[in-house]
């Protein structure tokens, strides 16, 4: 059972999230022979004020 946790700064549309889920599940099916209905994906949308690189926040 693959579990993917995608973290990103900002927001995605529902359509973008659907496409990401489709692409991840298709890739795992093709490359690792994992059934799509066994692939779990969590998308964490993080505010830029809560994510930094070095000393600099994204927002």
N, C-alpha and C positions, 0 to 999 in steps of 0.2 A: 504494500500500500504506500505509494509515494505521497509525501506531504511537502507542499511548497509554501513558504512564507515569503511573500514579496512585499518589501517595504520601499516606499518612495515618498519623496517630498511633493506635496501638492495633491490635487484631486484629479480623478479620472471620471469620464462619463460612464454610464452603464454600458454603452456600446463598446467602449474601449475595454472595460473589464470582461465583458463577454468574449471579445476577441482574444484577449490574453489567456483566459481560461481555455478557450478552444485550442490555441496554439501550443500551450504547455501540455495539455492532455494528448494532442495529436503527436507531439514530439516524443513523449514518454511511451506512447503506443508503438511508434515506429522504431525508436532507438532501443528501448528496454523491454518491449513486448508487455507493457503494463496496460491492462484494460482501462479505458477512459473512466468507467464508473467506479474505479478504485483509486483515482487520483484526486487528492484534496488540495485546494488552493485557498490560502488566506491572503487578502490584500490589505495591508496596513497603509493608510494614507496619513502621513505625518505632516503636521504644520511645519513650515520652514523655521518658525521661531523655536521649535523643539528639536532641531537637527542642526548640527554644526560640523564643519570640517576644520580641524585645528581650532583656532580661536574665533572663527567667523561663523555666525549663524546664517542659514540660507535666507532668512527674512529679517 
